[in-house]
C-alpha cells in the first residue's frame, strides 16, 4: 500500500479536477484507490486577501463561462480515462 497526496478543485456543477503525483516506483496499470477528503478547504497564496484589499467580485456570466469551460475540460479527462480503461481492462 502506498500513500500519496493530491489536490482537488470542486466546481459548482459538482465535478472536480484532481492533481495527483504518484511515486516513481508505482507499477503501471490499474490500481484500486481509496480517497479521503479533508473537510478543511485549502487557501492558495493567490487567494489570500490582505486587510487593505477588497475581495474580487466576479459576475455571474463569468462564473457561468468558467463552469462551462471546466465542465468541458472534465469531460475530456473522462474520455481519456475511458480510453485508458479500454487499454487496461479490469481483471
N, CA, C and O atoms as a GROMACS GRO file, in nm:
protein
  364
    1UNK      N    1   0.085  -0.117   0.000
    1UNK     CA    2   0.000   0.000   0.000
    1UNK      C    3   0.089   0.123   0.000
    1UNK      O    4   0.187   0.130   0.074
    2UNK      N    5   0.056   0.220  -0.083
    2UNK     CA    6   0.130   0.345  -0.094
    2UNK      C    7   0.040   0.459  -0.051
    2UNK      O    8  -0.082   0.452  -0.068
    3UNK      N    9   0.098   0.564   0.004
    3UNK     CA   10   0.023   0.684   0.039
    3UNK      C   11   0.067   0.796  -0.053
    3UNK      O   12   0.187   0.821  -0.069
    4UNK      N   13  -0.029   0.864  -0.112
    4UNK     CA   14   0.001   0.978  -0.197
    4UNK      C   15  -0.087   1.094  -0.152
    4UNK      O   16  -0.190   1.075  -0.089
    5UNK      N   17  -0.043   1.215  -0.185
    5UNK     CA   18  -0.123   1.333  -0.156
    5UNK      C   19  -0.169   1.392  -0.288
    5UNK      O   20  -0.101   1.382  -0.390
    6UNK      N   21  -0.286   1.455  -0.284
    6UNK     CA   22  -0.343   1.513  -0.405
    6UNK      C   23  -0.414   1.643  -0.370
    6UNK      O   24  -0.449   1.667  -0.255
    7UNK      N   25  -0.434   1.726  -0.472
    7UNK     CA   26  -0.515   1.846  -0.458
    7UNK      C   27  -0.632   1.832  -0.554
    7UNK      O   28  -0.618   1.782  -0.665
    8UNK      N   29  -0.749   1.877  -0.508
    8UNK     CA   30  -0.868   1.865  -0.591
    8UNK      C   31  -0.944   1.997  -0.587
    8UNK      O   32  -0.956   2.061  -0.483
    9UNK      N   33  -0.996   2.036  -0.703
    9UNK     CA   34  -1.081   2.154  -0.713
    9UNK      C   35  -1.221   2.106  -0.745
    9UNK      O   36  -1.241   2.032  -0.841
   10UNK      N   37  -1.318   2.146  -0.664
   10UNK     CA   38  -1.457   2.109  -0.687
   10UNK      C   39  -1.528   2.229  -0.748
   10UNK      O   40  -1.526   2.339  -0.693
   11UNK      N   41  -1.591   2.206  -0.862
   11UNK     CA   42  -1.664   2.312  -0.933
   11UNK      C   43  -1.808   2.318  -0.886
   11UNK      O   44  -1.859   2.222  -0.829
   12UNK      N   45  -1.875   2.431  -0.910
   12UNK     CA   46  -2.015   2.446  -0.869
   12UNK      C   47  -2.109   2.339  -0.927
   12UNK      O   48  -2.214   2.311  -0.869
   13UNK      N   49  -2.072   2.280  -1.041
   13UNK     CA   50  -2.157   2.180  -1.104
   13UNK      C   51  -2.137   2.040  -1.046
   13UNK      O   52  -2.196   1.943  -1.094
   14UNK      N   53  -2.052   2.030  -0.941
   14UNK     CA   54  -2.033   1.901  -0.876
   14UNK      C   55  -1.922   1.816  -0.935
   14UNK      O   56  -1.895   1.708  -0.883
   15UNK      N   57  -1.858   1.862  -1.041
   15UNK     CA   58  -1.745   1.788  -1.098
   15UNK      C   59  -1.617   1.838  -1.034
   15UNK      O   60  -1.614   1.945  -0.973
   16UNK      N   61  -1.510   1.761  -1.050
   16UNK     CA   62  -1.385   1.801  -0.987
   16UNK      C   63  -1.266   1.770  -1.077
   16UNK      O   64  -1.274   1.689  -1.169
   17UNK      N   65  -1.157   1.838  -1.046
   17UNK     CA   66  -1.029   1.814  -1.113
   17UNK      C   67  -0.931   1.780  -1.002
   17UNK      O   68  -0.925   1.849  -0.900
   18UNK      N   69  -0.854   1.674  -1.024
   18UNK     CA   70  -0.761   1.632  -0.921
   18UNK      C   71  -0.620   1.626  -0.979
   18UNK      O   72  -0.599   1.574  -1.089
   19UNK      N   73  -0.525   1.678  -0.904
   19UNK     CA   74  -0.384   1.673  -0.941
   19UNK      C   75  -0.317   1.574  -0.847
   19UNK      O   76  -0.314   1.594  -0.726
   20UNK      N   77  -0.263   1.468  -0.905
   20UNK     CA   78  -0.204   1.362  -0.824
   20UNK      C   79  -0.062   1.334  -0.874
   20UNK      O   80  -0.039   1.318  -0.994
   21UNK      N   81   0.030   1.330  -0.782
   21UNK     CA   82   0.167   1.289  -0.813
   21UNK      C   83   0.188   1.152  -0.750
   21UNK      O   84   0.166   1.134  -0.630
   22UNK      N   85   0.230   1.057  -0.832
   22UNK     CA   86   0.248   0.922  -0.781
   22UNK      C   87   0.397   0.893  -0.765
   22UNK      O   88   0.480   0.952  -0.834
   23UNK      N   89   0.431   0.803  -0.673
   23UNK     CA   90   0.572   0.766  -0.655
   23UNK      C   91   0.627   0.702  -0.782
   23UNK      O   92   0.554   0.631  -0.852
   24UNK      N   93   0.752   0.725  -0.813
   24UNK     CA   94   0.810   0.670  -0.937
   24UNK      C   95   0.814   0.517  -0.939
   24UNK      O   96   0.822   0.458  -1.047
   25UNK      N   97   0.809   0.453  -0.822
   25UNK     CA   98   0.816   0.307  -0.820
   25UNK      C   99   0.679   0.240  -0.828
   25UNK      O  100   0.669   0.118  -0.813
   26UNK      N  101   0.574   0.317  -0.850
   26UNK     CA  102   0.440   0.260  -0.862
   26UNK      C  103   0.427   0.190  -0.997
   26UNK      O  104   0.450   0.252  -1.100
   27UNK      N  105   0.390   0.061  -0.998
   27UNK     CA  106   0.382  -0.013  -1.125
   27UNK      C  107   0.271   0.042  -1.215
   27UNK      O  108   0.169   0.093  -1.167
   28UNK      N  109   0.293   0.032  -1.346
   28UNK     CA  110   0.191   0.073  -1.442
   28UNK      C  111   0.070  -0.018  -1.432
   28UNK      O  112   0.082  -0.132  -1.388
   29UNK      N  113  -0.044   0.033  -1.471
   29UNK     CA  114  -0.165  -0.048  -1.469
   29UNK      C  115  -0.272   0.012  -1.381
   29UNK      O  116  -0.256   0.121  -1.327
   30UNK      N  117  -0.381  -0.059  -1.368
   30UNK     CA  118  -0.496  -0.013  -1.293
   30UNK      C  119  -0.477  -0.045  -1.145
   30UNK      O  120  -0.434  -0.155  -1.109
   31UNK      N  121  -0.509   0.052  -1.059
   31UNK     CA  122  -0.494   0.035  -0.915
   31UNK      C  123  -0.625   0.071  -0.847
   31UNK      O  124  -0.698   0.158  -0.895
   32UNK      N  125  -0.654   0.007  -0.737
   32UNK     CA  126  -0.768   0.044  -0.654
   32UNK      C  127  -0.723   0.160  -0.567
   32UNK      O  128  -0.616   0.155  -0.507
   33UNK      N  129  -0.805   0.265  -0.560
   33UNK     CA  130  -0.770   0.386  -0.484
   33UNK      C  131  -0.880   0.416  -0.384
   33UNK      O  132  -0.998   0.412  -0.418
   34UNK      N  133  -0.841   0.445  -0.261
   34UNK     CA  134  -0.935   0.489  -0.159
   34UNK      C  135  -0.906   0.637  -0.135
   34UNK      O  136  -0.793   0.675  -0.107
   35UNK      N  137  -1.009   0.718  -0.146
   35UNK     CA  138  -0.991   0.862  -0.137
   35UNK      C  139  -1.057   0.915  -0.010
   35UNK      O  140  -1.174   0.888   0.015
   36UNK      N  141  -0.981   0.989   0.070
   36UNK     CA  142  -1.034   1.054   0.190
   36UNK      C  143  -1.020   1.203   0.169
   36UNK      O  144  -0.910   1.252   0.142
   37UNK      N  145  -1.130   1.276   0.181
   37UNK     CA  146  -1.127   1.420   0.160
   37UNK      C  147  -1.132   1.490   0.294
   37UNK      O  148  -1.224   1.469   0.373
   38UNK      N  149  -1.032   1.575   0.320
   38UNK     CA  150  -1.031   1.653   0.442
   38UNK      C  151  -1.137   1.761   0.432
   38UNK      O  152  -1.160   1.817   0.325
   39UNK      N  153  -1.202   1.790   0.542
   39UNK     CA  154  -1.309   1.891   0.544
   39UNK      C  155  -1.255   2.032   0.524
   39UNK      O  156  -1.325   2.119   0.473
   40UNK      N  157  -1.131   2.054   0.564
   40UNK     CA  158  -1.070   2.187   0.555
   40UNK      C  159  -1.042   2.221   0.408
   40UNK      O  160  -0.982   2.142   0.336
   41UNK      N  161  -1.085   2.339   0.364
   41UNK     CA  162  -1.062   2.385   0.228
   41UNK      C  163  -0.927   2.456   0.224
   41UNK      O  164  -0.899   2.542   0.308
   42UNK      N  165  -0.843   2.420   0.127
   42UNK     CA  166  -0.712   2.483   0.114
   42UNK      C  167  -0.728   2.624   0.058
   42UNK      O  168  -0.811   2.648  -0.029
   43UNK      N  169  -0.648   2.715   0.108
   43UNK     CA  170  -0.646   2.852   0.056
   43UNK      C  171  -0.511   2.874  -0.009
   43UNK      O  172  -0.407   2.866   0.057
   44UNK      N  173  -0.513   2.902  -0.139
   44UNK     CA  174  -0.390   2.927  -0.211
   44UNK      C  175  -0.336   3.064  -0.176
   44UNK      O  176  -0.412   3.154  -0.139
   45UNK      N  177  -0.204   3.081  -0.186
   45UNK     CA  178  -0.144   3.211  -0.157
   45UNK      C  179  -0.210   3.321  -0.240
   45UNK      O  180  -0.231   3.432  -0.191
   46UNK      N  181  -0.242   3.290  -0.366
   46UNK     CA  182  -0.302   3.390  -0.454
   46UNK      C  183  -0.444   3.426  -0.411
   46UNK      O  184  -0.497   3.529  -0.454
   47UNK      N  185  -0.508   3.343  -0.327
   47UNK     CA  186  -0.645   3.368  -0.284
   47UNK      C  187  -0.652   3.446  -0.153
   47UNK      O  188  -0.759   3.495  -0.116
   48UNK      N  189  -0.540   3.458  -0.083
   48UNK     CA  190  -0.542   3.527   0.044
   48UNK      C  191  -0.567   3.676   0.020
   48UNK      O  192  -0.504   3.737  -0.066
   49UNK      N  193  -0.658   3.734   0.097
   49UNK     CA  194  -0.692   3.874   0.083
   49UNK      C  195  -0.629   3.949   0.200
   49UNK      O  196  -0.653   3.916   0.316
   50UNK      N  197  -0.551   4.048   0.168
   50UNK     CA  198  -0.492   4.131   0.273
   50UNK      C  199  -0.597   4.226   0.328
   50UNK      O  200  -0.695   4.256   0.260
   51UNK      N  201  -0.578   4.272   0.448
   51UNK     CA  202  -0.676   4.356   0.516
   51UNK      C  203  -0.713   4.480   0.436
   51UNK      O  204  -0.827   4.524   0.441
   52UNK      N  205  -0.618   4.537   0.361
   52UNK     CA  206  -0.644   4.660   0.286
   52UNK      C  207  -0.706   4.634   0.149
   52UNK      O  208  -0.754   4.728   0.084
   53UNK      N  209  -0.705   4.510   0.103
   53UNK     CA  210  -0.759   4.477  -0.029
   53UNK      C  211  -0.907   4.444  -0.020
   53UNK      O  212  -0.954   4.385   0.077
   54UNK      N  213  -0.979   4.484  -0.124
   54UNK     CA  214  -1.120   4.447  -0.133
   54UNK      C  215  -1.128   4.312  -0.203
   54UNK      O  216  -1.048   4.285  -0.293
   55UNK      N  217  -1.222   4.227  -0.164
   55UNK     CA  218  -1.236   4.098  -0.232
   55UNK      C  219  -1.277   4.116  -0.378
   55UNK      O  220  -1.348   4.211  -0.413
   56UNK      N  221  -1.232   4.025  -0.462
   56UNK     CA  222  -1.265   4.028  -0.603
   56UNK      C  223  -1.410   3.985  -0.623
   56UNK      O  224  -1.453   3.883  -0.570
   57UNK      N  225  -1.485   4.065  -0.700
   57UNK     CA  226  -1.624   4.032  -0.730
   57UNK      C  227  -1.629   3.982  -0.874
   57UNK      O  228  -1.582   4.049  -0.966
   58UNK      N  229  -1.687   3.863  -0.892
   58UNK     CA  230  -1.694   3.802  -1.025
   58UNK      C  231  -1.840   3.798  -1.069
   58UNK      O  232  -1.928   3.758  -0.993
   59UNK      N  233  -1.864   3.841  -1.192
   59UNK     CA  234  -2.001   3.845  -1.243
   59UNK      C  235  -2.054   3.703  -1.262
   59UNK      O  236  -1.978   3.608  -1.278
   60UNK      N  237  -2.185   3.691  -1.261
   60UNK     CA  238  -2.248   3.559  -1.279
   60UNK      C  239  -2.220   3.505  -1.419
   60UNK      O  240  -2.210   3.384  -1.437
   61UNK      N  241  -2.208   3.594  -1.520
   61UNK     CA  242  -2.177   3.548  -1.657
   61UNK      C  243  -2.038   3.485  -1.662
   61UNK      O  244  -2.017   3.382  -1.725
   62UNK      N  245  -1.943   3.549  -1.595
   62UNK     CA  246  -1.808   3.496  -1.592
   62UNK      C  247  -1.804   3.362  -1.517
   62UNK      O  248  -1.736   3.270  -1.561
   63UNK      N  249  -1.875   3.352  -1.406
   63UNK     CA  250  -1.883   3.226  -1.332
   63UNK      C  251  -1.941   3.116  -1.420
   63UNK      O  252  -1.892   3.003  -1.420
   64UNK      N  253  -2.046   3.149  -1.497
   64UNK     CA  254  -2.109   3.051  -1.585
   64UNK      C  255  -2.012   3.005  -1.694
   64UNK      O  256  -2.003   2.886  -1.723
   65UNK      N  257  -1.938   3.099  -1.754
   65UNK     CA  258  -1.840   3.064  -1.858
   65UNK      C  259  -1.731   2.975  -1.800
   65UNK      O  260  -1.690   2.877  -1.863
   66UNK      N  261  -1.684   3.008  -1.679
   66UNK     CA  262  -1.581   2.928  -1.614
   66UNK      C  263  -1.632   2.786  -1.590
   66UNK      O  264  -1.561   2.689  -1.615
   67UNK      N  265  -1.755   2.776  -1.541
   67UNK     CA  266  -1.814   2.645  -1.513
   67UNK      C  267  -1.825   2.563  -1.641
   67UNK      O  268  -1.796   2.444  -1.641
   68UNK      N  269  -1.867   2.626  -1.751
   68UNK     CA  270  -1.878   2.556  -1.880
   68UNK      C  271  -1.741   2.509  -1.926
   68UNK      O  272  -1.725   2.396  -1.973
   69UNK      N  273  -1.641   2.596  -1.914
   69UNK     CA  274  -1.505   2.562  -1.955
   69UNK      C  275  -1.453   2.443  -1.875
   69UNK      O  276  -1.400   2.348  -1.932
   70UNK      N  277  -1.467   2.448  -1.742
   70UNK     CA  278  -1.417   2.342  -1.657
   70UNK      C  279  -1.493   2.213  -1.683
   70UNK      O  280  -1.434   2.105  -1.680
   71UNK      N  281  -1.623   2.223  -1.708
   71UNK     CA  282  -1.703   2.105  -1.736
   71UNK      C  283  -1.654   2.036  -1.864
   71UNK      O  284  -1.641   1.914  -1.869
   72UNK      N  285  -1.626   2.117  -1.968
   72UNK     CA  286  -1.575   2.061  -2.093
   72UNK      C  287  -1.439   1.997  -2.071
   72UNK      O  288  -1.410   1.891  -2.128
   73UNK      N  289  -1.356   2.059  -1.989
   73UNK     CA  290  -1.223   2.005  -1.959
   73UNK      C  291  -1.236   1.870  -1.887
   73UNK      O  292  -1.163   1.776  -1.917
   74UNK      N  293  -1.330   1.862  -1.792
   74UNK     CA  294  -1.350   1.737  -1.720
   74UNK      C  295  -1.406   1.629  -1.811
   74UNK      O  296  -1.368   1.512  -1.800
   75UNK      N  297  -1.496   1.666  -1.902
   75UNK     CA  298  -1.550   1.569  -1.997
   75UNK      C  299  -1.437   1.508  -2.079
   75UNK      O  300  -1.435   1.388  -2.105
   76UNK      N  301  -1.341   1.594  -2.120
   76UNK     CA  302  -1.226   1.546  -2.197
   76UNK      C  303  -1.144   1.448  -2.114
   76UNK      O  304  -1.101   1.344  -2.165
   77UNK      N  305  -1.121   1.480  -1.986
   77UNK     CA  306  -1.045   1.390  -1.899
   77UNK      C  307  -1.118   1.257  -1.878
   77UNK      O  308  -1.056   1.152  -1.872
   78UNK      N  309  -1.251   1.263  -1.868
   78UNK     CA  310  -1.329   1.140  -1.853
   78UNK      C  311  -1.313   1.051  -1.976
   78UNK      O  312  -1.302   0.929  -1.964
   79UNK      N  313  -1.312   1.112  -2.095
   79UNK     CA  314  -1.293   1.035  -2.218
   79UNK      C  315  -1.155   0.970  -2.220
   79UNK      O  316  -1.141   0.854  -2.259
   80UNK      N  317  -1.053   1.044  -2.177
   80UNK     CA  318  -0.918   0.987  -2.171
   80UNK      C  319  -0.914   0.868  -2.075
   80UNK      O  320  -0.850   0.767  -2.103
   81UNK      N  321  -0.984   0.881  -1.961
   81UNK     CA  322  -0.986   0.773  -1.864
   81UNK      C  323  -1.057   0.651  -1.922
   81UNK      O  324  -1.012   0.538  -1.902
   82UNK      N  325  -1.166   0.672  -1.995
   82UNK     CA  326  -1.237   0.560  -2.058
   82UNK      C  327  -1.147   0.489  -2.158
   82UNK      O  328  -1.145   0.366  -2.164
   83UNK      N  329  -1.070   0.568  -2.237
   83UNK     CA  330  -0.977   0.508  -2.333
   83UNK      C  331  -0.872   0.425  -2.259
   83UNK      O  332  -0.836   0.316  -2.305
   84UNK      N  333  -0.825   0.476  -2.146
   84UNK     CA  334  -0.725   0.404  -2.066
   84UNK      C  335  -0.784   0.273  -2.016
   84UNK      O  336  -0.718   0.169  -2.018
   85UNK      N  337  -0.910   0.278  -1.969
   85UNK     CA  338  -0.974   0.156  -1.919
   85UNK      C  339  -0.991   0.051  -2.029
   85UNK      O  340  -0.985  -0.068  -2.002
   86UNK      N  341  -1.012   0.097  -2.153
   86UNK     CA  342  -1.023   0.003  -2.264
   86UNK      C  343  -0.889  -0.066  -2.289
   86UNK      O  344  -0.883  -0.185  -2.318
   87UNK      N  345  -0.780   0.012  -2.276
   87UNK     CA  346  -0.646  -0.045  -2.298
   87UNK      C  347  -0.605  -0.139  -2.186
   87UNK      O  348  -0.537  -0.239  -2.210
   88UNK      N  349  -0.648  -0.107  -2.063
   88UNK     CA  350  -0.611  -0.187  -1.946
   88UNK      C  351  -0.738  -0.228  -1.874
   88UNK      O  352  -0.770  -0.171  -1.770
   89UNK      N  353  -0.811  -0.326  -1.927
   89UNK     CA  354  -0.937  -0.367  -1.865
   89UNK      C  355  -0.916  -0.423  -1.724
   89UNK      O  356  -0.811  -0.479  -1.692
   90UNK      N  357  -1.018  -0.407  -1.643
   90UNK     CA  358  -1.012  -0.457  -1.506
   90UNK      C  359  -1.009  -0.609  -1.506
   90UNK      O  360  -1.085  -0.674  -1.577
   91UNK      N  361  -0.919  -0.663  -1.427
   91UNK     CA  362  -0.905  -0.809  -1.425
   91UNK      C  363  -0.989  -0.871  -1.315
   91UNK      O  364  -0.989  -0.993  -1.299
   0.00000   0.00000   0.00000
